[in-house]
Amino acid sequence: MPTRSSKPRDHDFATNARATVEEFIGEKLTGEPLDDPNAGKNPAAVALGKLGGAKGGAARAAALSPRKRKMIARKAAEARWKRRP
């Protein structure tokens, strides 16, 4: 099953190391600025997406009753232990 809107990962150690260094120093090794990941996107939509993602899990947890939360946790634990040989 494909993951949602994710790009294929590069498994090359050197490429990953270079990308990590470039991200850390804030520019490419050639001195050029890094590419903007939000280029071409609607800024209002990006802001709304970040806002909803940041509060979504906390809001869901607050809305659940202790009984329902316990049922979800039990179901997850059973699924984990079911996979063990």
trRosetta pair geometry for C-beta under 8 A, 3 or more apart (Angstrom, degrees):
i j d omega theta_ij theta_ji phi_ij phi_ji
3 6 4.4 -6 99 26 119 128
10 15 5.1 -70 139 101 141 139
10 16 6.4 -175 94 -61 101 85
11 16 7.9 -15 -155 -37 18 127
12 15 4.1 61 85 15 112 112
12 16 6.5 169 86 -12 58 87
13 16 5.9 -63 -149 40 29 109
13 17 6.1 29 156 -21 67 109
14 17 5.7 -53 -144 35 30 112
14 18 6.4 31 156 -20 64 105
15 18 5.8 -53 -148 35 30 110
15 19 6.4 28 154 -17 63 107
16 19 5.8 -55 -147 38 31 111
16 20 6.3 34 154 -22 65 107
17 20 5.7 -55 -149 35 30 113
17 21 6.4 28 154 -17 65 105
18 21 5.9 -56 -149 37 31 108
18 22 6.2 30 154 -18 66 108
18 29 6.8 -67 -158 -22 98 132
19 22 5.7 -54 -145 38 30 112
19 23 6.3 31 156 -19 64 107
20 23 5.8 -55 -148 36 28 110
20 24 6.3 29 153 -21 63 108
21 24 5.6 -56 -148 35 31 113
21 25 6.3 11 161 -4 68 108
21 29 7.1 36 105 -72 119 105
22 25 6.4 -64 -141 46 27 96
22 27 6.8 -97 -159 100 77 29
22 28 5.3 3 -138 -114 124 44
22 29 6.2 -83 -85 -34 96 76
22 34 6.5 132 154 -94 105 107
23 26 7.6 31 -179 -75 28 36
23 34 7.2 76 -101 -108 54 152
26 34 6.7 -108 -180 -11 43 122
27 31 6.3 5 145 -156 133 27
27 32 6.6 169 -174 83 95 34
27 33 5.6 -66 -121 -112 90 39
27 34 6.0 -133 -116 -33 34 80
28 31 6.9 -34 76 36 81 21
28 32 4.5 2 39 60 124 85
28 33 7.4 33 1 88 90 8
28 34 6.3 147 -43 -84 76 59
35 39 6.9 -83 176 1 83 136
36 39 4.2 109 81 -46 104 97
38 41 4.8 -86 -169 43 71 123
38 43 7.3 73 157 -100 131 67
38 46 5.3 29 -139 -107 127 158
41 45 6.5 -118 169 72 95 111
41 46 5.3 88 123 -56 129 114
42 45 4.0 66 80 10 108 112
42 46 6.8 179 87 -13 55 82
43 46 5.5 -52 -146 35 35 113
43 47 6.3 36 156 -19 67 104
44 47 5.8 -53 -150 36 31 111
44 48 6.4 29 153 -16 64 106
45 48 5.7 -53 -145 38 33 110
45 49 6.2 36 154 -23 65 106
46 49 5.8 -56 -149 35 29 113
46 50 6.5 26 155 -16 64 105
47 50 6.0 -56 -150 37 30 108
47 51 6.3 31 153 -21 64 109
48 51 5.6 -56 -146 36 32 114
48 52 6.2 26 159 -15 67 108
49 52 6.1 -57 -145 39 27 105
49 53 6.1 24 159 -16 64 112
50 53 5.9 -60 -143 40 28 109
50 54 6.1 28 160 -24 64 110
51 54 6.1 -60 -149 32 24 110
51 55 6.8 -11 166 9 61 110
52 55 6.7 -79 -147 49 26 87
52 56 5.7 46 161 -56 68 107
53 56 5.8 -37 -135 3 26 121
55 58 5.6 -69 -158 51 55 109
55 59 5.3 55 149 -28 86 111
56 59 6.0 -62 -146 36 23 108
56 60 6.4 20 159 -18 63 108
57 60 5.8 -55 -147 35 30 110
57 61 6.3 29 156 -17 65 107
58 61 5.8 -55 -147 37 31 111
58 62 6.3 29 155 -18 65 108
59 62 5.8 -56 -146 37 30 110
59 63 6.3 27 155 -19 64 110
60 63 5.8 -61 -149 37 30 109
60 64 6.6 33 155 -28 64 104
61 64 6.0 -53 -150 24 32 112
61 69 7.3 59 -147 -107 70 125
64 68 4.8 -132 -165 87 92 115
64 69 4.6 110 129 -61 131 91
64 72 7.5 -50 -149 2 151 138
65 68 4.7 89 53 9 82 103
65 69 6.9 -148 89 -7 40 88
66 69 5.6 -55 -144 38 31 114
66 70 6.3 33 156 -21 65 106
67 70 5.8 -57 -152 35 28 111
67 71 6.6 29 151 -20 63 104
68 71 5.6 -51 -149 33 34 113
68 72 6.6 35 152 -18 65 103
69 72 5.8 -53 -151 35 32 111
69 73 6.4 31 151 -17 64 108
70 73 5.7 -54 -146 38 32 112
70 74 6.2 35 154 -22 66 105
71 74 5.7 -52 -146 35 30 112
71 75 6.4 32 155 -19 63 106
72 75 5.8 -55 -149 36 30 112
72 76 6.4 29 153 -18 64 107
73 76 5.7 -55 -149 37 31 111
73 77 6.3 31 154 -19 65 106
74 77 5.8 -55 -147 37 31 110
74 78 6.3 31 154 -19 65 106
75 78 5.8 -54 -148 36 30 111
75 79 6.5 31 153 -19 63 106
76 79 5.7 -55 -150 35 32 112
76 80 6.5 32 152 -20 65 104
77 80 5.7 -52 -149 34 33 112
77 81 6.3 21 158 -9 67 109
78 81 6.1 -60 -142 44 29 102
78 82 6.0 40 156 -33 64 108
79 82 5.6 -49 -143 26 28 118
79 83 7.2 31 158 -23 58 100
80 83 6.4 -61 -168 24 31 109
80 84 7.8 33 144 -26 62 99
81 84 5.7 -41 -161 14 48 116
